[in-house]
Amino acid sequence: MSNFDQFHFDFYQSNYTIEDQDEGCNSYGSDKNLCESRRSWTENQPAGGAFVPSDTLLSPQSYTGQILQPASSPNTPSQLGYVDGFDEEPPLLEELGINFEHIWQKTLTVLNPMKPADGSIMNETDLTGPMVFCLALGATLLMAGKVHFGYVYGLSVIGCLAMHALLNLMSVSGVSHGCVASVLGYCLLPMVILSSSAVVFSLQGIPGTVLALFIIGWCSLSAAKIFTSALAMEGQQLLIAYPCALLYGLFALLTVF
């Protein structure tokens, strides 16, 4: 321990003093202001062996927390009212508007024309089922050797626009483009059954014509039932079924021929 003290003393021992610094300033004609500022700085400094409290070395914004536990700041997001909402965010399918329960209910309503439709569910702009049924119709036609994807989507767009204009003239509340496209697309499901049967046997005959007429009536009655329940158009089901039958008749012509 004594050797360490001796080393510490020898290391910091020097013959240079403040008086030598002042004499250097006077002898070499240095700037007076520079010498005075240097003298005031050295006078304010503690002695070489003096103890400086650790509190004076800490800044006002020093860390006051514990190890592995950060200190809280008033500007943290939790105190600003922001909450990490990963747990509170809705599922991705709900954000995209995909509800499998409603899709299943709409599909069952189309498959059973005698079942009453729920107007609150049918008035949604759900395009998941219609897109799937349009792709299925085009795929089954392709399996039968008919590449009619463009005709399917073209007739769908033209039919949706025409039915939208007609329903807005007939109903009081009016209807949106999405609702019309959703209902007409879901009612395209029986036409997929017709196109699937065209893969197995030819529809160019009396049995095929009867089956096509039955499918057209099925699609048009289902669409008319849904429109009347969603738009509160009681007593006008046959008036709505007629233009729907014309539209689905075009899809039947693509399937049969």
C-alpha positions as CSV (number, residue, x, y, z in Angstrom):
1,M,0.0,0.0,0.0
2,S,2.9,2.4,0.7
3,N,4.4,1.6,-2.7
4,F,1.1,2.6,-4.3
5,D,1.0,5.9,-2.4
6,Q,4.6,6.6,-3.4
7,F,3.8,6.0,-7.0
8,H,0.8,8.2,-6.8
9,F,2.8,11.0,-5.3
10,D,5.6,10.7,-7.8
11,F,3.2,10.6,-10.7
12,Y,1.4,13.8,-9.8
13,Q,4.5,15.6,-8.4
14,S,5.6,18.5,-10.5
15,N,7.6,21.7,-10.2
16,Y,5.2,23.7,-12.3
17,T,3.2,26.2,-10.2
18,I,0.6,28.9,-10.9
19,E,3.2,31.6,-10.3
20,D,5.2,30.2,-13.2
21,Q,2.2,30.4,-15.4
22,D,1.6,34.0,-14.4
23,E,5.2,34.8,-14.9
24,G,5.0,33.2,-18.4
25,C,2.1,35.4,-19.2
26,N,3.9,38.6,-18.1
27,S,7.2,37.7,-19.7
28,Y,6.0,36.7,-23.1
29,G,3.5,39.5,-23.5
30,S,0.5,37.3,-23.9
31,D,-3.0,38.6,-24.1
32,K,-4.1,40.2,-20.8
33,N,-7.7,38.9,-21.0
34,L,-6.6,35.4,-21.8
35,C,-4.3,35.4,-18.7
36,E,-6.9,36.7,-16.4
37,S,-9.5,34.1,-17.6
38,R,-6.9,31.4,-17.1
39,R,-6.1,32.7,-13.6
40,S,-9.8,32.8,-12.6
41,W,-10.3,29.3,-13.9
42,T,-7.4,27.9,-11.9
43,E,-8.6,29.6,-8.8
44,N,-12.0,28.1,-9.0
45,Q,-10.6,24.6,-9.5
46,P,-10.2,22.4,-6.4
47,A,-6.9,21.3,-5.2
48,G,-5.2,18.3,-6.7
49,G,-5.7,16.2,-3.6
50,A,-9.1,17.6,-2.7
51,F,-12.2,15.3,-2.7
52,V,-14.9,16.3,-5.1
53,P,-18.4,15.0,-4.1
54,S,-20.1,12.7,-6.6
55,D,-23.3,14.7,-6.3
56,T,-21.7,17.7,-8.0
57,L,-20.7,15.5,-11.0
58,L,-24.2,14.3,-11.7
59,S,-26.3,16.2,-14.2
60,P,-29.9,17.1,-13.5
61,Q,-31.1,14.5,-16.0
62,S,-29.1,11.7,-14.5
63,Y,-30.4,8.1,-14.4
64,T,-32.2,7.4,-11.2
65,G,-33.6,4.0,-11.9
66,Q,-32.5,0.5,-10.9
67,I,-30.5,-2.0,-12.8
68,L,-32.5,-3.7,-15.5
69,Q,-35.5,-1.5,-14.6
70,P,-35.6,1.8,-16.6
71,A,-36.7,5.0,-15.1
72,S,-40.1,6.3,-16.1
73,S,-40.2,9.4,-18.1
74,P,-43.2,11.8,-18.5
75,N,-42.8,11.5,-22.3
76,T,-43.1,7.8,-22.5
77,P,-45.9,6.5,-24.8
78,S,-47.7,4.8,-22.0
79,Q,-48.2,8.1,-20.1
80,L,-49.2,9.9,-23.3
81,G,-52.3,7.8,-23.6
82,Y,-50.9,5.4,-26.3
83,V,-51.5,1.7,-25.7
84,D,-49.9,-1.0,-27.8
85,G,-53.1,-2.4,-29.3
86,F,-51.9,-5.6,-30.9
87,D,-54.1,-7.6,-28.5
88,E,-57.0,-5.2,-29.0
89,E,-56.9,-5.1,-32.8
90,P,-59.6,-7.0,-34.6
91,P,-58.7,-10.1,-36.7
92,L,-57.4,-9.7,-40.2
93,L,-60.4,-11.4,-41.8
94,E,-62.7,-9.0,-39.9
95,E,-60.8,-6.0,-41.1
96,L,-61.0,-7.3,-44.7
97,G,-64.8,-7.7,-44.3
98,I,-64.7,-11.5,-44.6
99,N,-67.2,-13.2,-42.3
100,F,-67.4,-17.0,-42.9
101,E,-70.6,-17.3,-40.9
102,H,-72.4,-14.7,-43.1
103,I,-71.0,-16.3,-46.2
104,W,-72.4,-19.7,-45.1
105,Q,-75.8,-18.2,-44.3
106,K,-76.0,-16.5,-47.7
107,T,-75.0,-19.7,-49.5
108,L,-77.7,-21.7,-47.7
109,T,-80.2,-19.0,-48.5
110,V,-79.4,-19.3,-52.2
111,L,-79.4,-23.1,-52.2
112,N,-82.9,-23.1,-50.5
113,P,-85.2,-20.7,-52.4
114,M,-88.0,-21.4,-50.0
115,K,-85.9,-20.2,-46.9
116,P,-86.6,-16.6,-45.8
117,A,-83.7,-14.3,-46.2
118,D,-82.2,-12.1,-43.5
119,G,-82.3,-8.6,-44.9
120,S,-79.6,-7.3,-42.5
121,I,-77.1,-9.9,-43.7
122,M,-78.0,-9.8,-47.3
123,N,-77.6,-6.0,-47.4
124,E,-73.8,-6.3,-46.9
125,T,-71.3,-5.5,-49.6
126,D,-69.6,-8.9,-49.3
127,L,-67.7,-9.8,-52.5
128,T,-65.8,-12.8,-51.3
129,G,-68.4,-15.4,-52.2
130,P,-69.2,-13.8,-55.6
131,M,-65.5,-13.8,-56.6
132,V,-65.2,-17.4,-55.6
133,F,-68.3,-18.4,-57.5
134,C,-67.2,-16.5,-60.6
135,L,-63.9,-18.2,-60.6
136,A,-65.6,-21.6,-60.1
137,L,-67.9,-20.9,-63.0
138,G,-64.9,-20.0,-65.2
139,A,-62.9,-23.0,-64.1
140,T,-65.7,-25.5,-64.8
141,L,-66.3,-23.9,-68.2
142,L,-62.5,-24.3,-68.8
143,M,-62.7,-27.9,-67.8
144,A,-65.5,-28.3,-70.5
145,G,-63.1,-26.8,-73.1
146,K,-64.6,-23.3,-73.0
147,V,-62.3,-20.3,-72.2
148,H,-65.0,-17.8,-71.1
149,F,-63.4,-15.9,-68.2
150,G,-63.8,-12.6,-70.0
151,Y,-67.4,-13.2,-70.9
152,V,-68.2,-14.2,-67.3
153,Y,-66.7,-11.0,-65.8
154,G,-68.0,-8.8,-68.6
155,L,-71.6,-10.1,-68.2
156,S,-71.3,-9.7,-64.4
157,V,-70.3,-6.1,-64.6
158,I,-73.0,-5.2,-67.2
159,G,-75.7,-7.1,-65.3
160,C,-74.7,-5.4,-61.9
161,L,-74.9,-1.9,-63.5
162,A,-78.3,-2.6,-65.1
163,M,-79.8,-4.2,-62.0
164,H,-78.5,-1.3,-59.9
165,A,-80.3,1.2,-62.1
166,L,-83.5,-0.8,-62.2
167,L,-83.6,-1.4,-58.4
168,N,-83.0,2.3,-57.6
169,L,-86.0,3.1,-59.8
170,M,-88.2,0.5,-58.2
171,S,-87.2,0.8,-54.5
172,V,-87.7,3.8,-52.1
173,S,-84.5,3.4,-50.0
174,G,-82.2,2.7,-52.9
175,V,-79.3,0.1,-53.1
176,S,-75.6,0.3,-53.5
177,H,-73.4,-1.2,-56.3
178,G,-71.7,-3.5,-53.8
179,C,-75.0,-5.0,-52.5
180,V,-76.2,-5.7,-56.0
181,A,-72.9,-7.3,-57.0
182,S,-73.0,-9.4,-53.8
183,V,-76.5,-10.7,-54.3
184,L,-76.1,-11.5,-58.0
185,G,-72.8,-13.2,-57.3
186,Y,-74.1,-15.4,-54.6
187,C,-77.1,-16.4,-56.7
188,L,-74.6,-17.5,-59.4
189,L,-74.0,-20.7,-57.4
190,P,-76.7,-22.9,-59.1
191,M,-75.1,-21.9,-62.4
192,V,-71.8,-23.4,-61.2
193,I,-73.7,-26.6,-60.7
194,L,-75.0,-26.4,-64.3
195,S,-71.5,-25.8,-65.6
196,S,-70.1,-28.7,-63.5
197,S,-72.7,-31.0,-65.0
198,A,-71.6,-29.8,-68.5
199,V,-68.2,-31.4,-67.8
200,V,-69.7,-34.8,-67.4
201,F,-72.3,-34.8,-70.2
202,S,-73.5,-32.6,-73.0
203,L,-76.3,-30.1,-72.4
204,Q,-77.2,-29.7,-76.0
205,G,-80.5,-31.6,-75.9
206,I,-83.9,-31.8,-74.3
207,P,-82.5,-32.9,-70.8
208,G,-79.9,-30.2,-70.9
209,T,-82.4,-27.5,-71.9
210,V,-84.8,-28.5,-69.1
211,L,-81.9,-28.5,-66.6
212,A,-80.8,-25.1,-67.9
213,L,-84.3,-23.6,-67.5
214,F,-84.6,-25.1,-64.0
215,I,-81.2,-23.5,-63.0
216,I,-82.2,-20.1,-64.5
217,G,-85.5,-20.1,-62.5
218,W,-83.5,-21.2,-59.4
219,C,-81.0,-18.3,-59.7
220,S,-83.6,-15.7,-60.5
221,L,-86.0,-16.6,-57.8
222,S,-83.2,-16.7,-55.2
223,A,-82.0,-13.3,-56.3
224,A,-85.5,-11.8,-56.3
225,K,-86.2,-13.2,-52.8
226,I,-83.0,-11.6,-51.4
227,F,-83.6,-8.2,-53.1
228,T,-87.2,-8.0,-51.8
229,S,-86.1,-8.9,-48.2
230,A,-83.1,-6.5,-48.2
231,L,-84.9,-3.6,-49.8
232,A,-88.4,-4.1,-48.3
233,M,-90.1,-4.6,-51.7
234,E,-92.9,-7.0,-50.8
235,G,-95.1,-8.0,-53.6
236,Q,-92.5,-7.2,-56.3
237,Q,-90.6,-10.4,-56.4
238,L,-91.8,-11.5,-59.9
239,L,-91.0,-8.0,-61.3
240,I,-87.4,-8.4,-60.0
241,A,-87.1,-12.0,-61.0
242,Y,-87.7,-11.3,-64.7
243,P,-84.6,-9.1,-65.3
244,C,-82.6,-11.5,-63.2
245,A,-83.8,-14.4,-65.4
246,L,-82.6,-12.5,-68.5
247,L,-79.1,-12.1,-66.9
248,Y,-78.8,-15.7,-65.7
249,G,-80.1,-16.8,-69.1
250,L,-76.9,-15.4,-70.7
251,F,-74.7,-17.4,-68.3
252,A,-76.8,-20.5,-69.2
253,L,-76.2,-19.9,-72.9
254,L,-72.4,-19.7,-72.2
255,T,-72.7,-23.0,-70.4
256,V,-74.8,-24.9,-72.8
257,F,-73.3,-23.7,-76.0
